[in-house]
Amino acid sequence: MFDPQRFLGLDEMGLRVLSWRRLGRPDGPGLRQIRCEPDSHDARWCPSCGAYARVRSSWLRTLAHVPYGDDAVHLLVRVRRYECVPCSRSWSDDLEAVGAGRGVLSVPAVMWALRRVCLDSMTVSACARLLHVAWAVVDRAVREQGMLLLEQADRFSS
């Protein structure tokens, strides 16, 4: 039985699985959609005054994740917007550990694509096809992450 929480490492990313489904033919590659939300409730407290905030709204952010077998995996992360009534401040869940900024790939998916392109000589288009995202998304992520790793002076120490 497929357990996305354990097999995909979502607990390490601070996510809790709500539901999942597999799209596609049963005998071929498909797409697994994992509906999840941040596991921490620390965001409920106002960073300014410390009051308990209410949820004002929420939306789904879709991130491509590391493939599971032949199936692409997309995380549908529920992002909540909070509102503090005493000080009238609003903010959203922090998902930097899950995916950078407005990126389309999760942090593990970026590292997976970088390994496939640099170490396994896989093409960017093959990575994009396995992740079910556009070629430009994978190309940009691999270039940016590769440059960050090249700038690290201690990259050969371990």
The 8 nearest C-alpha neighbors of each residue, nearest first, counted from 0:
[[1, 2, 3, 6, 5, 4, 19, 20],
 [0, 2, 3, 6, 5, 4, 19, 7],
 [1, 3, 4, 5, 6, 0, 7, 16],
 [4, 2, 6, 7, 5, 1, 16, 9],
 [5, 3, 9, 2, 7, 6, 8, 16],
 [4, 6, 3, 8, 7, 2, 9, 10],
 [7, 5, 3, 8, 2, 4, 1, 9],
 [6, 8, 3, 9, 5, 4, 65, 67],
 [9, 7, 5, 10, 11, 6, 4, 12],
 [8, 10, 12, 14, 4, 11, 7, 13],
 [9, 11, 13, 12, 14, 8, 4, 15],
 [12, 10, 9, 13, 8, 14, 96, 7],
 [11, 13, 9, 10, 14, 97, 96, 8],
 [12, 14, 10, 38, 11, 37, 9, 15],
 [15, 13, 37, 38, 9, 10, 36, 12],
 [14, 16, 38, 35, 36, 37, 17, 10],
 [17, 15, 35, 18, 34, 4, 14, 36],
 [16, 18, 35, 34, 15, 19, 36, 33],
 [19, 17, 34, 16, 33, 35, 20, 32],
 [20, 18, 33, 32, 34, 31, 21, 17],
 [19, 21, 32, 31, 22, 33, 18, 30],
 [20, 22, 31, 30, 32, 23, 29, 19],
 [23, 21, 30, 29, 31, 20, 24, 32],
 [24, 22, 29, 30, 25, 21, 28, 27],
 [23, 25, 26, 27, 29, 22, 28, 21],
 [24, 26, 27, 23, 28, 29, 22, 21],
 [27, 25, 24, 28, 23, 29, 69, 70],
 [28, 26, 24, 25, 29, 23, 69, 70],
 [29, 27, 69, 70, 23, 24, 30, 26],
 [30, 28, 23, 70, 22, 27, 71, 24],
 [29, 31, 71, 22, 70, 21, 72, 32],
 [32, 30, 21, 72, 20, 71, 22, 73],
 [31, 33, 73, 20, 19, 74, 72, 21],
 [32, 34, 19, 74, 75, 18, 35, 73],
 [35, 33, 75, 18, 17, 19, 76, 16],
 [36, 34, 16, 76, 17, 15, 75, 33],
 [35, 37, 77, 76, 15, 14, 38, 16],
 [38, 36, 14, 39, 13, 15, 35, 77],
 [37, 39, 14, 15, 13, 36, 40, 10],
 [40, 38, 41, 37, 13, 42, 14, 36],
 [39, 41, 42, 43, 38, 37, 44, 92],
 [42, 40, 43, 39, 44, 45, 92, 38],
 [41, 43, 44, 40, 92, 39, 45, 91],
 [44, 42, 52, 41, 40, 51, 45, 81],
 [45, 43, 51, 42, 49, 50, 52, 41],
 [44, 46, 49, 50, 47, 48, 52, 83],
 [45, 47, 49, 48, 44, 42, 50, 43],
 [48, 46, 45, 49, 86, 88, 50, 44],
 [47, 49, 50, 45, 46, 86, 85, 44],
 [50, 48, 45, 44, 46, 47, 51, 52],
 [51, 49, 45, 44, 48, 52, 83, 85],
 [50, 52, 44, 43, 45, 49, 53, 83],
 [53, 51, 83, 43, 82, 44, 81, 50],
 [52, 54, 82, 81, 55, 83, 51, 43],
 [55, 53, 81, 56, 80, 82, 79, 52],
 [54, 56, 81, 80, 82, 53, 57, 79],
 [57, 55, 80, 54, 79, 58, 81, 78],
 [56, 58, 79, 78, 80, 77, 59, 55],
 [59, 57, 78, 77, 60, 79, 56, 76],
 [60, 58, 77, 76, 75, 78, 61, 57],
 [59, 61, 76, 75, 77, 62, 58, 78],
 [62, 60, 75, 74, 76, 59, 73, 63],
 [63, 61, 103, 74, 104, 73, 105, 64],
 [62, 64, 73, 104, 105, 72, 74, 103],
 [65, 63, 108, 72, 105, 73, 62, 104],
 [64, 66, 108, 72, 107, 67, 111, 63],
 [67, 65, 71, 72, 70, 68, 64, 130],
 [66, 68, 70, 69, 71, 65, 72, 7],
 [67, 69, 70, 66, 71, 28, 65, 72],
 [70, 68, 28, 67, 71, 66, 29, 129],
 [71, 69, 29, 28, 30, 67, 68, 66],
 [70, 72, 66, 30, 130, 129, 31, 131],
 [73, 71, 31, 64, 66, 30, 32, 63],
 [74, 72, 63, 32, 62, 64, 33, 31],
 [73, 75, 33, 62, 61, 76, 32, 34],
 [74, 76, 61, 34, 60, 59, 33, 35],
 [77, 75, 35, 60, 36, 59, 74, 34],
 [76, 78, 59, 36, 58, 35, 79, 60],
 [79, 77, 57, 58, 92, 59, 76, 80],
 [78, 80, 57, 91, 92, 56, 81, 77],
 [79, 81, 91, 56, 55, 90, 57, 54],
 [82, 80, 54, 55, 90, 89, 53, 91],
 [83, 81, 89, 52, 53, 88, 55, 84],
 [82, 84, 52, 88, 87, 85, 86, 45],
 [83, 85, 87, 86, 82, 52, 88, 53],
 [86, 84, 83, 87, 50, 48, 88, 52],
 [85, 87, 88, 84, 83, 48, 47, 50],
 [88, 86, 84, 83, 85, 82, 89, 52],
 [87, 89, 83, 86, 82, 90, 84, 45],
 [90, 88, 82, 81, 83, 87, 80, 91],
 [91, 89, 81, 80, 82, 88, 92, 79],
 [90, 92, 80, 79, 81, 93, 78, 89],
 [91, 93, 79, 78, 42, 94, 80, 90],
 [92, 94, 95, 91, 42, 96, 78, 37],
 [93, 95, 97, 96, 92, 98, 99, 37],
 [94, 96, 99, 97, 98, 93, 100, 106],
 [97, 95, 94, 98, 12, 106, 99, 13],
 [98, 96, 94, 95, 105, 12, 106, 99],
 [99, 97, 105, 106, 95, 96, 94, 102],
 [98, 100, 95, 102, 101, 97, 106, 96],
 [101, 99, 102, 98, 95, 94, 103, 97],
 [100, 102, 99, 103, 98, 104, 60, 62],
 [103, 101, 100, 99, 104, 98, 105, 62],
 [102, 104, 62, 63, 101, 105, 61, 136],
 [105, 103, 63, 62, 102, 108, 109, 98],
 [104, 106, 98, 108, 64, 107, 97, 62],
 [105, 107, 98, 109, 108, 97, 104, 110],
 [108, 106, 110, 109, 105, 111, 65, 64],
 [109, 107, 65, 111, 64, 105, 110, 106],
 [110, 108, 112, 106, 111, 107, 104, 113],
 [109, 111, 113, 107, 108, 112, 114, 106],
 [112, 110, 108, 114, 109, 113, 107, 115],
 [113, 111, 115, 109, 114, 110, 108, 116],
 [112, 114, 110, 141, 116, 111, 115, 117],
 [115, 113, 111, 118, 117, 112, 116, 110],
 [114, 116, 119, 112, 121, 113, 118, 117],
 [115, 117, 121, 120, 113, 114, 119, 122],
 [118, 116, 114, 120, 115, 113, 119, 121],
 [117, 119, 114, 115, 120, 116, 113, 121],
 [118, 120, 115, 121, 116, 117, 114, 122],
 [121, 119, 116, 117, 118, 115, 122, 114],
 [122, 120, 116, 115, 119, 125, 123, 126],
 [121, 123, 125, 124, 116, 120, 126, 115],
 [122, 124, 126, 125, 127, 138, 137, 116],
 [123, 125, 127, 122, 126, 134, 128, 137],
 [126, 124, 128, 122, 127, 123, 129, 121],
 [127, 125, 123, 129, 128, 124, 130, 112],
 [126, 128, 124, 130, 132, 134, 125, 129],
 [127, 129, 125, 131, 126, 130, 124, 132],
 [130, 128, 126, 127, 131, 71, 125, 66],
 [129, 131, 127, 71, 128, 132, 126, 63],
 [132, 130, 128, 129, 127, 71, 133, 63],
 [133, 131, 127, 130, 128, 134, 136, 63],
 [134, 132, 136, 135, 127, 137, 131, 128],
 [133, 135, 127, 136, 137, 124, 138, 123],
 [136, 134, 138, 133, 137, 139, 140, 127],
 [137, 135, 133, 139, 134, 138, 140, 132],
 [138, 136, 140, 134, 139, 135, 127, 141],
 [137, 139, 135, 141, 136, 140, 142, 134],
 [138, 140, 142, 136, 137, 141, 135, 143],
 [141, 139, 137, 143, 142, 138, 144, 109],
 [142, 140, 113, 138, 144, 139, 143, 145],
 [141, 143, 145, 139, 140, 144, 146, 138],
 [144, 142, 140, 146, 145, 141, 139, 147],
 [143, 145, 147, 141, 146, 142, 140, 148],
 [146, 144, 142, 148, 147, 143, 141, 149],
 [145, 147, 149, 143, 148, 144, 142, 150],
 [148, 146, 144, 150, 145, 149, 143, 151],
 [147, 149, 145, 151, 150, 146, 144, 154],
 [148, 150, 146, 151, 147, 145, 154, 152],
 [149, 151, 147, 148, 152, 146, 154, 145],
 [152, 150, 148, 149, 153, 154, 147, 146],
 [151, 153, 154, 150, 149, 155, 148, 156],
 [154, 152, 156, 155, 151, 157, 150, 148],
 [153, 155, 151, 152, 156, 148, 157, 149],
 [156, 154, 153, 157, 152, 151, 149, 148],
 [157, 155, 153, 154, 152, 151, 148, 149],
 [156, 155, 154, 153, 152, 151, 148, 149]]
